[in-house]
Amino acid sequence: MRLLDLFCGAGGAAMGYHRAGFTEIVGVDIKPQPRYPFSFVLGDALEYCAAHGREFDAIHASPPCQKFTQMSARWRGRGGVADSHPDLLTPTLMALRTLGIPWAVENVQGARPLMGRVVSLHGGMFGLGVYRPRLFASDLLILAPTALMPLEPIGVYGDRPDGRRLWTRLNGNGKKRSVMRCAKSLEEAQVAMGMDWADWHGTKEAIPPAYTEFIGKQLLRAVEKREEIA
């Protein structure tokens, strides 16, 4: 089973699909990804999809999320950096909807209005040390696991793993409930994300492989069912 991984980054999504059962994975990114664990193509993801998308059994895409992140929401509309990020999510969805093969697209919570029907996944659903909520849209009906919130999640953000406090959540009585801090080391971030091959930049930009292993098993069943019918 062949999977095309668009905007692949360091390969967090790809590893999950590999664990789900996809045997051949090709990643495409505009930036070099020397730690990507599968076959890699340096180039424009949408151009590659238009030329080769139908050669694969399924497609995953993680278009850049900076345009939709909540962290930059306060700065939008001011003519600064927050307004310079391109919307690659919309053309990605349009391209995949024309191919007629199973696909899944991932992005952040702020992209919900553009994604249509979605399922939301976070690290607590898979026993991970990160929270990292992400939305998945697909041409299939994707079911979500039971939601369990990590009590002391690790943040994998910023320029370096420095252990700083990111936020504290309070309960209804105003008493401390949970604290999120940044990972203290690359190794701690790798364990929390389930990505022992990636450097700090690749880890902080990725989604945990557990998410796409879960999604991938459902995509794989859809591919196998279509082949049985054919």
Long-range contacts (C-beta under 8 A, 24 or more apart in sequence): 1-57, 1-58, 1-220, 1-223, 2-26, 2-55, 2-56, 2-57, 2-58, 3-56, 3-57, 3-58, 3-59, 3-60, 3-216, 4-28, 4-48, 4-49, 4-52, 4-53, 4-55, 4-56, 4-58, 4-59, 4-60, 5-38, 5-59, 5-60, 5-61, 6-45, 6-46, 6-48, 6-49, 6-59, 6-60, 6-61, 6-62, 6-63, 6-92, 7-45, 7-61, 7-62, 7-63, 7-64, 7-88, 7-92, 8-33, 8-36, 8-40, 8-45, 8-62, 9-33, 9-36, 9-62, 9-202, 9-205, 9-206, 10-35, 10-36, 10-195, 10-197, 10-198, 10-199, 10-201, 10-202, 10-203, 10-205, 10-206, 11-35, 11-36, 11-37, 11-38, 11-197, 11-198, 11-202, 11-206, 12-193, 12-195, 12-198, 12-202, 12-203, 12-206, 12-207, 12-208, 12-209, 12-212, 13-60, 13-62, 13-106, 13-206, 13-207, 13-209, 13-211, 13-212, 14-38, 14-60, 14-212, 15-195, 15-209, 15-212, 16-208, 16-209, 16-210, 16-211, 16-212, 16-213, 16-214, 16-215, 16-216, 17-60, 17-212, 17-213, 17-215, 17-216, 17-219, 19-209, 19-213, 19-216, 20-212, 20-213, 20-214, 20-215, 20-216, 20-217, 20-219, 20-220, 21-216, 21-217, 21-220, 22-57, 22-58, 22-216, 22-220, 26-56, 33-202, 35-197, 35-198, 35-199, 35-202, 37-197, 45-88, 45-92, 46-88, 46-91, 46-92, 46-95, 49-92, 49-95, 49-96, 49-99, 50-95, 53-95, 53-96, 53-99, 53-101, 54-99, 54-100, 54-101, 56-101, 57-101, 57-102, 57-223, 58-101, 58-102, 58-103, 58-104, 58-219, 58-220, 58-222, 58-223, 59-96, 59-99, 59-101, 59-102, 59-103, 59-104, 60-103, 60-104, 60-105, 60-106, 60-212, 60-215, 61-92, 61-96, 61-103, 61-104, 61-105, 61-106, 62-105, 62-106, 62-107, 62-207, 63-88, 63-89, 63-92, 63-105, 63-107, 64-88, 65-107, 65-108, 65-110, 65-111, 68-107, 68-108, 68-109, 68-110, 68-111, 68-114, 69-108, 69-110, 70-108, 70-109, 70-110, 73-110, 87-114, 89-114, 89-115, 90-114, 93-137, 96-139, 97-139, 101-223, 102-138, 102-139, 102-140, 102-219, 102-222, 102-223, 102-226, 103-138, 103-139, 104-136, 104-137, 104-138, 104-140, 104-142, 104-212, 104-215, 104-219, 105-136, 105-137, 105-138, 106-134, 106-135, 106-136, 106-207, 106-211, 106-212, 107-134, 107-135, 107-137, 108-133, 108-134, 108-135, 109-133, 109-134, 109-135, 111-135, 119-143, 119-144, 120-144, 121-145, 121-211, 121-214, 121-215, 122-147, 122-149, 123-150, 123-153, 123-192, 123-208, 123-210, 124-148, 124-149, 124-150, 124-153, 126-208, 126-210, 126-211, 126-214, 128-192, 128-193, 128-194, 128-208, 128-210, 129-153, 129-154, 129-188, 129-191, 129-192, 129-193, 130-154, 130-155, 130-156, 130-192, 130-193, 130-208, 131-180, 132-156, 132-193, 132-207, 132-208, 134-207, 134-211, 136-211, 136-215, 138-215, 138-219, 140-218, 140-219, 140-222, 142-215, 142-218, 143-218, 145-214, 151-178, 152-178, 152-179, 152-180, 153-178, 153-180, 154-180, 154-181, 154-182, 154-183, 154-188, 154-189, 154-192, 155-180, 155-181, 155-182, 155-183, 156-182, 156-183, 156-189, 156-192, 156-193, 156-203, 156-204, 157-182, 157-204, 158-182, 158-204, 160-200, 161-185, 161-186, 161-188, 161-189, 161-200
